[in-house]
Amino acid sequence: MADTREILGLLNNAATVAALERYYERTLQRILIELAQGVSRPGAARATELVATLRDLIRGLDPRRAGFVRNWIREWIPKAYILGDESATAQLRRQLEAATSDRADAFGAIRTGWTAVNQTALAAMVAQVDSTLRNVAMQMEAVLGLAVRRTQLVFFQDAAIRESVVSGIIRGAAGRRLSDDIASIILKGGTPAEIERLRQAGFQPDLIDLYKRLSQGQMVTVGARTFDVRQYANLVARTMLADVANKGNVVRLQQNGVDHVRISNPPRVGDPDVCTVFAGRVFYVGTGEDPLGFPALRSIPNGGPPFHPHCRHGLQAFVVSLKNPTDVEAALKDTRLIPGDYFNSTASLVTKHVGSLDAAAVQKINPNASKPRAA
């Protein structure tokens, strides 16, 4: 991996992850204000106008269009890739300096610099981030559109509400309070009294819950989990930057004839998880099967780190030609302690299984793993 300090510096840089999160935060607030002000205005024409306004705001989050998000991806993804590329070169230099002169001479000169292979891999990474953040925008549009349609449906179907509507404008104290209650829930989560008034006015609990989720920015669903848009932007940025740096590292190593990497193993705190199994182990990044017998990096969850959100593990060069045969054999023996069913599995399943083991069983799988917290 790019050195841990370098990667953490990139991820914690105010110009990178925090900047993207702040942009999503500002856009979300503008969206919620428009929604709160417009969703309680009945009438098909007003609903269409509101949806168009919301779509215009969401377009700023779509990487297909020129704007902050597209520019962020095209600035920082290449920088992360280059960081991984340069880190791989630095790792090789350090290992060559520590090797015997015969082994260093046999390894030869380090290939450095930008190449067409890097450009191809980088383009794939940019496309992956584009696709992920485009999906965020699409999900936001779908959720907001549902909120508008459901609200308009209540206005159309509920007789008591229709009676308070004249020419598409809510009139009277009761009507204004209804509009204020909806806005309060969307912007602030609402008070019990405001929520109760909407229920009495004919709003179904699931629609009120939708307003509350909007107030929290919860518009992105991945699997069975719903994320806050701002948190998801942070998660995507951190995970993608780390992933891109690792891939830049691997490509540079491969271009230097290095087909093995070790997953970094910094100290960790907490109960064992998927990282506990694979941290500190050596894996093969070449094509086909490894002649030496090391398992392929692509066969472990996520194809290697990052294994989960905010994962701190990365990749380090393991140059077989610069190692003593006994060190290579010890590394190979260590990987054989990994249970076979952990390969070609998911990070969540491995974490679930490892979390069910006692400390002795965890130590047997990975003797170098940190022990779980005491209950």
Secondary structure, DSSP 8 states (H G I E B T S, - for coil): ---HHHHHHHHH-TTTHHHHHHHHHHHHHHHHHHHHHHTTS-SHHHHHHHHHHHHHHHHTT-TTSSSHHHHHHHHHHHHHHHHHHHHHHHHHHHHHHHS-HHHHHHH-----S--HHHHHHHHHHHHHHHHHHHHHHHHHHHHHHHHHHHHHHHHHH-HHHHHTEETTEE-HHHHHHHHHHHHHHHHH---HHHHHHHHHTT--HHHHHHHHHHHTTEEEEETTEEEEHHHHHHHHHHHHHHHHHHHHHHHHHHHTT--EEEE------SS--HHHHHTT-EEE-SSSS-TT---BGGGSGGGSS--STT----EEE--GGGS-HHHHHHHHHHHTTS-GGGTT--HHHHHHHHHTS-HHHHHHH-TTS------
